[in-house]
Amino acid sequence: MAGKHSNTKTQNTPRAKKTGGGTAVGGGVNFQAVATAIVGVHILRGTALNWLEGVCSDNPVAVWAESEGPGDDLRIELENNSKIEVQAKKGLARGRKLWTALHSIAEAIHKDHLSYGILVVAPDSSKTICKDLATDIERLGQGRTDSLTDIGTDWAKQLSKANIPAHEVCRCMRIRVIHALSAEDTNISAAKEVLRYVCARENDVDAAWNSLYRQAVLLIEKRGRWTLQDLVRLLRSTNIAIREDDFPASVLDRQTKWVVDTNGHFSITGVRRKIPLLHLLPMHLERMEFKRSESNDALSALERYHKSTERKPYSEVFDSIWTARFKTLAVVIAGPGLGKSTMIKELAHQYAQDGYLVLSVALKPIAAAMRQGGAFSEMLLNHSLDGSGISSSQIKNATRFNWVVLADGLDECGSAHHEVAEQINRFALGHPSARIVVTTRPIGYDTAVLSNWTHYRLLPPLKDEGADNLAKLVSAASIDESSQSSAPDISQYQLGPNLPSDTISISPQLLGMAASLILHRYTLPRSRLELYSQLINLFEELPADTAPEQTDVADTVLNIIGWNLISNPLITFDQLIERTAATLAPMMGTTPLASKKDVRLAVAHWESVGLLEKLFHDGTKLLTFIHKTFCEFVASRFLVCHPKDLIEHVVDQPDKQEIINFAVGQGLADELIALYLSPALSRSSFKLPQNSSQGDENDVGRGSSAV
């Protein structure tokens, strides 16, 4: 059967085609490949080909080989979004091949299927084509039909017979001679002169041209396409350095390297060294349908936000690194501690490595700038390029640069989040080739502006992989990048006896903090009290801008805030500041007004280290802890410091039992016993904590023992 119909052509067989003189003609030169390589050089440099001089600005941004269009051999995309189709011919003479090529271009222009067409010929073609017909086509395009040469007259008659207006099509057509034969290669020499400006090293010019030419041959065979990012990657792959200057290849090269360098690491709370991204735990997404908030009840929304949700082991998920690769407009929704900002960092790093121009921004400062009258697109460019050494004017042509916009924290824009979403959507409509990823918390995401974008949910790690993930993070945090060893010895750390709890296992942030504790203590704490005490200490030990004398004040403010939020989680941010300042003032011997400054500085500190975060619900600003148990723990510290004033507010409330358990472990047992024996208290409403100092194996480690 294999050879029975081997010579039979079917409708699905691509038509045979001899490309621009074939794959090895004119002393081994593929004429079409030379033309393709020349276009590639001008894409790198950002300069005009001048093949359509006097017709349009023909600055190329991409080139197709074997377009299968009217030009057939090449399609050139210009920065103004118009296209040129090119026929490349070697040894062309007057006859059927000439007229077929020209008719194909002229008909496509006439039918508005094509903007411009060029017949590119080698110098061994007929002189009547290279000179006479080339001149006559220009004159016909100017509306002149007098004094045409014989071949020009023939062409005009053919157009008239086909009912194609000569003036209309010829003004968009040109014949250009490319000198690329071994005997006469002035156009290759000119291309190398352009490359001399592109290459950082003079002796790389010939190598750069040879690489472009060889890859152009392959591009023709594969019917491929080149963009600026492809060409920059091609030069990098051959170790050809690009000159630092103000031209497209240089701008893209410098910007992508900067993005890769600034996003190549992630951090773990309590670990001083930066960890390479390759050690990041895999992050996964699942697609979800857009839906407005289920309830206007702020308390319910806050409880849903803090509620830990396990990931189904067999749900349809994909690696977050593929975000916006296929569905180019994406919204990623993530709960607390799942790492949405780290996901943005990983996306920025990978897209930049792939040659995309990445614009990564936090939306909160952009929203603030918009309130002062700033334009969204201008703020996007300015904020994303800050520190890169590249100006916004250098990258404004989105057609030339494949933009990837990564916008983090739509919910953090507060009451402006609807307006910011509208501006993002308008930007997407104005830049249809751009990939855009927006991240947001579920609470505070109330606008429907992006409802037609693809929505994803960032998933927690699998619970059953908690122990393995913890070991990976301990290993990653142990790596010394200056060391020759790539596999650190973690046998000294006791990972077996105390496996991470379910709560820790499904939180990347808590897994990282648990790894930090193991690095410091060689094992996880064995009691719930000790665990959260040590976790809070990780935040307190972090370097920050807070002055040393403010450390005690910051800790006290944190405890007061925890107590206030336990009492009223929906207290507005401004009310929380006032109430905390009123509590702090007597301790500081000052007025509540004067204490506000200390409170705001402390809040800013705890936000900067990642323990507190601002949320918005229906435009109302709230403050919350990244995990509820942190709030309960610091509230217990405040209770221990002020037992006589506060203890009666918690003993008869079941939802405050966790605070009592923590407080007992910190020395509040005597006060509780005294209160229990007090005749004023109804024993039916108050129960002493049972084994309150014992480790809770569900939240600390499986198999934990009492302390």
C-alpha positions in Angstrom: 0.0 0.0 0.0 2.9 2.4 0.8 3.9 2.8 -2.8 0.7 2.1 -4.7 -0.3 5.8 -5.1 3.1 7.4 -4.4 3.0 9.5 -7.7 -0.6 10.6 -7.3 -1.1 14.3 -6.4 -4.0 15.1 -4.1 -5.8 18.3 -3.3 -4.0 18.4 0.1 -0.5 18.3 -1.4 1.2 21.7 -1.3 1.9 23.0 -4.7 5.4 22.8 -5.8 7.3 26.1 -5.9 10.8 27.2 -6.9 11.7 29.9 -4.5 13.6 32.9 -5.8 16.1 30.9 -7.8 15.9 27.8 -5.6 17.9 26.8 -2.6 21.3 27.0 -4.2 21.8 29.2 -7.2 24.0 32.1 -8.3 27.2 30.7 -6.7 25.3 29.1 -3.8 23.1 32.1 -3.0 19.4 31.7 -2.3 18.1 35.0 -3.6 14.9 34.8 -1.7 16.8 34.1 1.5 19.0 37.2 0.9 15.9 39.3 0.5 14.5 37.9 3.7 17.7 38.4 5.6 17.9 42.1 4.5 14.4 42.6 5.8 15.5 41.0 9.1 18.4 43.5 9.4 16.1 46.4 9.0 13.7 45.0 11.6 16.6 44.8 14.1 17.8 48.3 13.3 14.3 49.9 13.0 15.1 51.6 9.7 13.1 51.7 6.4 13.8 49.4 3.6 13.3 52.2 1.1 11.9 49.6 -1.3 8.7 51.8 -1.4 10.5 55.1 -1.2 8.1 57.9 -2.1 5.1 55.6 -1.6 5.1 55.0 2.2 7.3 54.6 5.2 8.3 51.0 4.9 9.7 50.3 8.3 9.3 46.5 8.8 8.3 44.8 12.0 7.9 41.3 10.8 8.5 39.1 7.7 6.8 36.0 6.5 8.6 33.4 4.2 6.3 31.7 1.7 3.3 33.8 2.4 1.1 32.0 -0.1 -0.4 35.4 -0.8 -0.4 37.5 -3.9 3.4 38.1 -3.5 3.9 34.5 -2.6 7.6 34.7 -1.6 7.5 37.3 1.2 5.0 39.2 3.3 6.4 42.2 5.2 4.4 43.7 8.1 5.0 47.4 8.6 4.9 49.4 11.8 1.8 51.2 10.5 0.0 47.8 10.3 -0.1 47.7 6.5 1.5 44.9 4.6 3.7 44.4 1.5 3.7 41.2 -0.6 6.9 40.5 -2.4 7.7 38.3 -5.4 11.5 37.5 -5.5 12.8 36.4 -9.0 16.3 35.7 -10.3 17.1 35.7 -14.0 13.6 37.0 -14.8 12.8 37.8 -18.5 9.8 39.2 -20.2 7.2 36.5 -20.5 4.6 34.5 -18.6 6.4 34.4 -15.3 6.8 38.2 -15.3 3.2 38.9 -16.1 1.8 36.3 -13.7 3.8 37.8 -10.8 2.7 41.3 -11.6 -1.0 40.4 -12.3 -1.2 38.6 -9.0 0.0 41.7 -7.1 -2.1 44.2 -9.2 -5.3 42.2 -8.7 -4.9 42.0 -4.9 -4.3 45.7 -4.7 -7.3 46.5 -6.9 -9.5 44.3 -4.7 -8.2 45.9 -1.5 -6.7 42.6 -0.4 -3.2 44.1 -0.3 -1.7 47.5 0.6 1.5 47.3 -1.4 3.3 44.9 -3.8 6.9 44.6 -4.9 8.7 42.6 -7.5 12.2 42.1 -6.3 14.6 40.9 -9.0 18.2 39.9 -9.2 20.6 42.0 -11.5 20.8 39.1 -13.9 17.2 39.7 -14.9 16.3 41.5 -18.1 17.4 45.1 -18.3 14.0 46.0 -19.8 12.4 44.8 -16.5 15.1 46.2 -14.1 15.0 49.7 -15.7 12.3 50.3 -18.3 9.4 48.5 -16.7 10.4 49.7 -13.2 10.3 53.3 -14.4 7.1 52.9 -16.4 5.3 51.4 -13.3 6.2 54.5 -11.3 5.0 56.8 -14.1 1.7 54.9 -14.5 1.2 55.3 -10.8 1.6 59.0 -11.3 -1.2 59.0 -13.9 1.3 59.3 -16.9 0.6 57.1 -19.9 2.7 59.0 -22.4 6.2 58.1 -23.6 6.0 54.6 -22.2 8.5 52.0 -23.3 7.4 49.0 -25.2 7.3 46.8 -22.1 5.5 49.5 -20.1 2.9 49.9 -22.9 2.3 46.2 -22.9 1.8 46.2 -19.1 -0.7 49.1 -19.3 -2.7 47.3 -22.0 -2.9 44.1 -19.9 -4.2 46.1 -16.9 -6.8 47.8 -19.2 -7.9 44.5 -20.6 -8.4 43.2 -17.0 -10.4 46.3 -16.0 -7.8 47.3 -13.5 -7.0 51.0 -13.3 -3.3 51.4 -13.9 -3.0 54.6 -11.8 -4.7 53.0 -8.9 -2.5 49.9 -8.6 0.8 51.1 -10.0 1.1 53.8 -7.4 1.3 51.0 -4.8 3.7 48.8 -6.8 7.4 48.8 -7.4 10.1 46.8 -9.1 13.3 46.7 -7.1 16.7 45.3 -8.0 18.7 43.6 -5.2 22.3 43.1 -5.9 23.1 39.9 -4.1 25.0 37.7 -6.6 28.6 36.8 -5.9 29.8 39.0 -8.7 27.8 42.0 -7.4 26.6 42.1 -3.8 26.2 45.8 -3.0 22.9 45.2 -1.2 24.5 42.6 1.1 27.4 45.0 1.8 24.8 47.7 2.6 23.0 45.3 5.0 26.3 44.5 6.7 26.8 48.2 7.2 23.5 48.4 9.0 24.5 45.4 11.1 27.7 47.3 12.0 25.5 49.6 13.9 23.5 46.7 15.5 26.4 44.6 16.7 28.4 45.6 19.8 31.6 44.1 18.4 32.9 45.0 14.9 34.1 41.4 14.2 30.6 40.0 14.8 29.1 41.7 11.7 29.9 38.9 9.2 28.9 36.2 11.7 25.6 38.1 12.2 24.9 38.3 8.5 25.8 34.6 8.0 23.5 33.6 10.8 20.6 35.6 9.5 21.1 34.2 6.0 21.3 30.6 7.2 18.2 31.0 9.3 16.4 32.7 6.4 16.9 29.6 4.3 15.3 27.5 7.1 12.6 30.0 7.5 11.7 29.5 3.8 11.7 25.8 4.2 9.4 25.9 7.2 7.2 28.7 5.9 8.0 30.7 9.1 7.8 34.3 10.4 10.3 36.6 12.0 9.6 39.3 14.5 12.0 41.5 16.4 11.9 39.1 19.4 12.8 36.2 17.1 15.7 38.1 15.6 17.1 39.3 19.0 16.9 35.7 20.3 18.7 34.5 17.1 21.6 36.9 17.7 21.7 35.9 21.4 21.8 32.2 20.5 25.0 32.8 18.5 26.6 34.9 21.2 26.4 38.1 19.2 26.2 41.1 21.5 23.9 43.9 20.6 25.1 47.5 20.9 23.5 49.6 23.6 21.8 52.5 21.9 18.4 53.8 20.9 17.2 51.3 18.2 14.6 48.5 18.5 16.9 45.5 18.9 18.9 47.3 21.6 15.9 48.5 23.5 14.3 45.1 23.5 17.6 43.4 24.4 18.2 45.7 27.3 14.6 45.8 28.6 14.2 42.0 28.5 17.5 41.5 30.3 16.5 44.0 32.9 13.2 42.2 33.5 14.9 38.8 33.7 17.4 40.1 36.2 14.9 41.9 38.4 12.5 39.0 38.5 14.9 36.1 38.7 14.4 35.4 42.4 11.7 35.1 45.0 11.8 35.5 48.8 10.6 33.6 51.8 9.7 35.4 55.0 12.5 35.0 57.5 15.1 33.9 54.9 17.6 36.6 54.1 18.9 35.3 50.8 17.1 35.5 47.5 16.1 32.2 46.1 16.2 31.5 42.3 12.8 31.2 40.6 13.6 27.7 39.4 13.1 26.5 42.9 9.6 28.1 43.1 6.8 25.6 43.9 4.7 25.0 40.8 1.6 27.3 40.7 -1.6 26.1 39.1 -4.8 27.8 37.8 -8.2 26.5 37.0 -10.7 28.3 34.8 -13.7 29.9 36.4 -16.8 31.7 35.2 -17.0 35.4 36.0 -19.6 36.2 38.6 -20.4 39.2 40.7 -20.0 39.1 44.4 -22.5 36.6 46.0 -23.4 38.9 48.8 -23.1 42.6 49.7 -22.5 41.4 53.3 -19.0 42.5 54.1 -18.6 40.0 57.0 -19.5 37.1 54.7 -17.1 38.3 52.0 -14.3 38.7 54.6 -15.0 35.2 56.0 -15.0 33.7 52.5 -11.7 35.4 51.7 -10.0 34.0 54.8 -11.5 30.5 54.5 -8.9 28.0 53.5 -10.1 25.9 50.6 -8.5 22.6 49.6 -7.7 21.9 46.0 -9.3 18.9 44.4 -6.5 16.5 43.3 -8.2 15.6 40.0 -9.5 19.0 39.0 -8.6 20.3 35.5 -5.7 22.6 36.1 -2.7 24.0 34.2 0.6 25.6 35.1 0.3 29.3 35.7 3.3 29.9 33.5 1.0 29.5 30.5 -1.3 32.3 31.5 -2.2 34.5 28.5 -0.3 32.3 26.0 -3.5 31.4 24.2 -6.3 33.4 25.9 -4.5 36.7 25.7 -6.7 38.6 28.2 -6.8 37.1 31.6 -8.0 37.9 35.2 -6.4 35.8 37.9 -8.2 35.7 41.3 -6.3 34.7 44.4 -6.9 34.3 48.1 -4.5 35.3 50.9 -1.0 33.8 50.9 -1.3 32.0 47.6 1.3 34.1 45.9 -0.4 36.1 43.1 2.4 38.7 43.1 5.0 35.9 43.0 3.1 34.5 40.0 3.4 37.9 38.3 7.1 37.8 38.9 7.4 34.3 37.4 5.4 35.3 34.4 7.5 38.5 33.9 10.7 36.4 34.0 9.5 33.7 31.6 7.9 36.1 29.0 11.1 38.3 29.0 13.2 35.2 28.5 11.0 34.4 25.5 11.7 37.8 24.1 8.5 39.6 24.9 8.6 43.2 26.1 7.1 42.9 29.6 5.4 45.8 31.4 4.8 44.7 34.9 3.1 47.1 37.4 1.2 47.4 40.6 -2.1 49.0 40.0 -2.5 50.8 43.3 0.1 53.6 42.5 -1.3 53.9 39.0 -4.8 54.5 40.5 -3.3 57.2 42.7 -1.7 58.9 39.8 -4.9 58.8 37.8 -6.6 60.6 40.6 -4.1 63.4 40.1 -5.0 63.6 36.4 -2.5 61.1 34.9 -3.4 59.1 31.8 -3.5 55.3 32.4 -1.3 54.4 29.4 1.3 57.0 30.3 1.4 55.8 33.9 1.6 52.2 32.8 4.7 52.8 30.7 6.4 55.1 33.3 5.8 52.8 36.3 6.8 49.6 34.4 10.0 51.1 33.0 11.1 52.8 36.3 14.7 51.8 36.9 15.3 50.2 33.5 17.1 53.1 31.8 14.6 53.0 29.0 12.1 55.7 28.2 8.4 55.2 27.3 9.0 56.9 23.9 11.4 54.1 23.0 8.8 51.3 23.2 5.5 53.0 22.3 5.2 51.1 19.0 3.3 48.1 20.3 3.2 46.6 16.7 7.0 46.3 16.7 7.3 45.2 20.4 5.2 42.2 21.5 3.8 43.7 24.7 2.9 41.6 27.8 1.2 43.7 30.4 1.1 42.3 34.0 -1.1 44.3 36.3 -1.1 43.3 39.9 -3.8 44.2 42.5 -6.9 45.5 40.8 -8.8 45.2 44.2 -6.2 47.4 45.9 -7.3 50.4 43.8 -10.3 50.7 46.2 -13.1 52.9 45.0 -11.1 53.6 41.8 -10.9 50.0 40.8 -13.9 50.3 38.4 -12.3 53.2 36.6 -8.9 51.4 36.4 -10.6 48.3 35.0 -12.2 50.5 32.3 -8.9 52.0 31.4 -7.3 48.5 31.2 -10.1 47.3 28.9 -9.8 50.4 26.7 -6.0 49.8 26.5 -6.6 46.2 25.5 -9.0 47.3 22.7 -6.4 49.8 21.5 -3.6 47.3 21.6 -5.2 44.0 20.3 -1.8 42.3 19.9 -0.9 42.7 23.6 -1.2 40.0 26.2 -2.6 41.3 29.5 -2.9 39.6 32.9 -4.7 41.3 35.8 -4.6 39.9 39.3 -7.0 40.6 42.1 -8.3 39.3 45.4 -11.9 38.1 45.3 -12.9 40.6 47.9 -12.9 44.1 46.4 -13.3 42.8 42.8 -16.8 44.1 42.1 -16.7 45.5 38.6 -18.1 43.7 35.5 -15.9 45.7 33.1 -13.6 42.7 32.5 -16.4 40.1 32.5 -15.6 39.0 28.9 -12.0 38.3 29.8 -11.0 34.7 30.7 -11.0 34.3 34.5 -8.9 31.9 36.5 -8.5 30.9 40.1 -5.1 30.6 41.6 -5.1 27.3 43.4 -3.4 26.3 46.7 -0.9 23.4 46.7 -2.2 19.9 47.1 -2.6 19.0 50.8 -1.0 15.6 50.3 2.1 17.2 48.9 2.7 19.4 51.9 5.7 17.4 53.3 7.4 17.2 49.9 6.8 20.9 49.2 8.2 21.8 52.6 11.4 19.7 51.9 11.8 21.4 48.5 11.6 24.9 50.1 14.0 24.0 52.9 16.4 22.7 50.2 16.0 25.8 48.0 16.5 28.2 51.0 19.7 26.3 51.9 21.3 26.8 48.5 24.4 29.0 48.5 24.6 30.4 44.9 28.3 31.1 45.4 28.9 27.4 46.2 29.9 24.9 43.5 27.4 22.3 44.9 24.0 22.4 43.4 22.4 20.0 45.9 22.6 21.1 49.5 22.6 18.6 52.3 19.4 19.0 54.3 19.8 15.8 56.3 20.6 17.9 59.4 17.0 19.2 59.4 14.3 17.1 61.1 11.6 17.0 58.5 10.1 13.7 59.5 8.8 14.0 63.1 6.6 17.0 62.6 4.9 17.0 59.2 3.2 20.2 58.2 -0.4 20.6 59.1 -3.2 20.8 56.5 -3.4 24.6 57.1 0.3 25.0 56.3 0.3 22.5 53.5 -2.2 24.4 51.4 -0.6 27.9 51.9 2.6 28.7 50.0 3.3 31.5 52.3 3.0 29.4 55.5 5.0 26.6 53.8 7.8 29.1 53.2 7.6 30.4 56.8 7.7 26.8 58.1 10.8 26.2 56.0 12.3 29.3 57.5 11.6 28.0 61.0 13.2 24.7 60.2 16.3 26.4 58.8 16.6 28.4 62.1 15.5 25.6 64.6 16.2 22.4 62.6 12.6 21.3 63.2 9.1 22.7 63.4 7.8 23.8 66.8 5.8 21.1 68.5 2.9 23.2 70.0 0.5 25.6 68.3 1.5 28.4 70.7 5.1 28.0 69.9 4.5 27.7 66.2 2.6 31.0 65.9 5.0 32.8 68.3 7.9 31.8 66.1 6.0 32.7 62.9 5.2 36.2 64.2 8.9 36.5 65.2 9.8 35.9 61.5 7.9 39.1 60.6 9.4 41.0 63.5 12.9 40.1 62.5 12.5 41.3 59.0 14.6 44.3 58.0 12.4 47.3 57.3 12.5 51.1 57.3 11.2 51.3 60.9 13.7 53.0 63.3 14.9 50.8 66.2 13.1 52.9 68.8 9.9 52.3 67.0 10.1 48.5 67.2 8.3 48.2 70.6 5.7 50.7 69.5 5.1 48.7 66.3 4.6 45.5 68.3 2.2 47.2 70.7 0.2 48.7 67.8 0.0 45.3 66.2 -1.4 43.8 69.4 -4.0 46.6 69.8 -5.0 46.2 66.1 -5.4 42.4 66.6 -7.7 43.0 69.6 -9.8 45.6 67.8 -10.2 43.4 64.7 -11.2 40.4 66.8 -13.8 42.6 68.4 -15.0 44.1 65.1 -13.5 42.8 61.9 -15.5 45.3 59.8 -14.2 48.4 61.5 -13.2 50.8 58.8 -9.5 51.6 58.4 -9.9 55.2 59.6 -11.9 54.2 62.6 -9.3 51.5 63.4 -6.5 54.0 63.3 -8.5 56.3 65.7 -9.4 53.6 68.1 -5.8 52.2 68.2 -4.4 55.7 68.7 -6.8 56.3 71.6 -5.6 53.0 73.2 -1.9 53.7 72.6 -2.0 57.4 73.8 -2.1 56.7 77.6 0.7 54.2 77.2 2.8 56.7 75.4 1.9 59.6 77.7 0.6 61.6 74.7 -2.7 62.6 73.0 -4.6 60.4 70.6 -3.9 62.9 67.8 -0.2 62.7 68.4 -0.4 58.9 68.6 -1.9 58.6 65.1 1.4 59.2 63.5 2.9 56.2 65.4 0.0 54.0 64.5 0.2 54.8 60.8 3.9 54.2 60.7 3.4 50.9 62.5 0.6 49.8 60.1 2.8 50.8 57.1 5.6 48.6 58.6 3.4 45.6 59.1 2.0 46.0 55.6 5.5 46.2 54.1 6.6 42.9 55.7 3.4 41.2 54.6 1.5 40.6 57.9 -1.3 43.1 57.4 -3.1 43.9 54.2 -5.7 46.5 53.1 -9.0 45.2 51.6 -11.8 47.0 50.0 -15.5 46.1 50.0 -18.1 48.4 48.4 -15.5 51.2 48.5 -14.9 50.8 52.2 -11.3 50.4 53.2 -10.6 47.6 55.8 -7.5 46.2 57.4 -6.9 42.5 58.0 -4.3 40.0 58.8 -3.1 37.6 56.1 -4.3 34.7 58.2 -6.9 34.9 60.9 -4.8 32.9 63.4 -2.2 35.6 63.4 -4.8 38.1 64.4 -6.0 35.8 67.2 -2.4 35.3 68.4 -1.5 39.0 68.7 -4.9 39.7 70.3 -4.0 37.1 72.9 -0.8 39.0 73.6 -2.8 42.2 74.2 -5.2 40.2 76.5 -2.2 38.9 78.6 -1.0 42.5 79.0 -4.4 43.8 80.1 -6.2 40.8 81.7 -8.3 42.7 84.3 -9.8 45.1 81.7 -10.4 42.6 78.9 -10.8 39.0 80.1 -14.5 39.3 80.8 -15.0 40.3 77.1 -13.8 36.9 75.8 -14.5 34.2 78.4 -18.1 33.6 77.5 -17.7 33.8 73.7 -17.1 30.6 71.9 -15.6 32.4 68.9 -12.9 33.8 71.2 -11.8 30.4 72.5 -8.7 30.4 70.4 -7.5 33.7 72.0 -8.0 32.2 75.4 -6.0 29.1 74.5 -3.1 31.2 73.3 -3.3 33.5 76.4 -3.2 30.5 78.8 0.0 29.4 77.2 1.4 32.8 77.8 0.6 32.9 81.6 -3.1 33.8 81.9 -4.1 30.6 83.7 -4.2 32.2 87.2 -6.5 35.0 86.1 -8.8 32.5 84.4 -9.0 30.3 87.4 -9.8 33.3 89.6 -12.5 34.4 87.2 -13.9 30.9 87.1 -14.2 30.8 90.9 -15.7 34.3 91.0 -19.4 34.1 92.2 -20.2 36.9 89.7 -19.6 34.6 86.7 -22.0 32.0 85.5 -20.2 28.7 85.2 -22.6 27.5 82.6 -21.3 30.1 80.2 -17.6 29.7 80.8 -15.4 26.6 80.5 -11.7 26.5 81.3 -9.5 25.5 78.3 -8.7 21.8 78.3 -5.0 21.0 77.8 -4.6 24.5 76.5 -0.8 24.1 76.3 -1.0 21.0 74.2 0.1 21.0 70.6 -2.8 20.9 68.1 -1.8 18.3 65.6 -4.3 19.6 63.1 -2.6 23.0 62.9 1.0 22.3 63.9 2.1 18.8 62.8 0.6 15.4 62.5 1.7 13.4 65.5 2.7 16.4 67.7 3.1 15.8 71.4 2.2 18.0 74.4 4.7 20.6 75.5 
